[in-house]
Amino acid sequence: MGLNEAPRTVRVDIGELVLDGFERLDPDRVSAAFEAELARLVRERGVPLAADGGRALDALSGLPPLPVTTSPGRLGEALARAVHAGLAGRGESR
């Protein structure tokens, strides 16, 4: 980053995550792992869809499938990778 460049800010607001079929997992642990992994991915890789300025997406679809797991941490990380893939343009925006 040059001296005259302002740091870029990326804001990702997710209103609701609905996970059907994962009733036995602790939602707080899934959420914590999801937030940590998504923050890491955005920090390290950015958000290509936001490169041209502000962009809002109402929903993402066509995301990679999530693994069947009993680990809330692994599920949260996989979910973050799927969401980041959508934000990177690998998915369908609505």
JOSUL-V197423 format. One record per residue. N is the residue number from 0. PHI is phi in radians with two decimals (* if undefined). Layout:
n=N phi=PHI
n=N phi=PHI
//
This chain:
n=0 phi=*
n=1 phi=-1.33
n=2 phi=-1.12
n=3 phi=-1.63
n=4 phi=-1.56
n=5 phi=-1.43
n=6 phi=-1.11
n=7 phi=-1.43
n=8 phi=-2.02
n=9 phi=-2.05
n=10 phi=-2.10
n=11 phi=-2.06
n=12 phi=-1.85
n=13 phi=-2.05
n=14 phi=-1.21
n=15 phi=-2.75
n=16 phi=-1.99
n=17 phi=-2.03
n=18 phi=-2.07
n=19 phi=-1.48
n=20 phi=1.56
n=21 phi=-2.13
n=22 phi=-1.10
n=23 phi=-1.48
n=24 phi=-1.67
n=25 phi=-1.22
n=26 phi=-1.10
n=27 phi=-1.18
n=28 phi=-1.25
n=29 phi=-1.08
n=30 phi=-1.09
n=31 phi=-1.12
n=32 phi=-1.16
n=33 phi=-1.05
n=34 phi=-1.08
n=35 phi=-1.12
n=36 phi=-1.22
n=37 phi=-1.13
n=38 phi=-1.06
n=39 phi=-1.11
n=40 phi=-1.11
n=41 phi=-1.14
n=42 phi=-1.10
n=43 phi=-1.43
n=44 phi=-2.03
n=45 phi=1.29
n=46 phi=-2.27
n=47 phi=-0.92
n=48 phi=-1.18
n=49 phi=-1.72
n=50 phi=-1.10
n=51 phi=-1.61
n=52 phi=2.03
n=53 phi=-1.10
n=54 phi=-2.57
n=55 phi=-2.02
n=56 phi=-2.08
n=57 phi=-1.33
n=58 phi=-2.77
n=59 phi=-2.09
n=60 phi=-2.40
n=61 phi=1.20
n=62 phi=-1.40
n=63 phi=-1.03
n=64 phi=-1.18
n=65 phi=-1.55
n=66 phi=-1.30
n=67 phi=-1.41
n=68 phi=-2.59
n=69 phi=-1.87
n=70 phi=-1.73
n=71 phi=-1.11
n=72 phi=-1.13
n=73 phi=-1.15
n=74 phi=-1.13
n=75 phi=-1.05
n=76 phi=-1.15
n=77 phi=-1.13
n=78 phi=-1.11
n=79 phi=-1.09
n=80 phi=-1.13
n=81 phi=-1.15
n=82 phi=-1.14
n=83 phi=-1.10
n=84 phi=-1.04
n=85 phi=-1.12
n=86 phi=-1.23
n=87 phi=-1.56
n=88 phi=1.67
n=89 phi=-1.74
n=90 phi=2.82
n=91 phi=-2.03
n=92 phi=-1.66
n=93 phi=-2.20
//
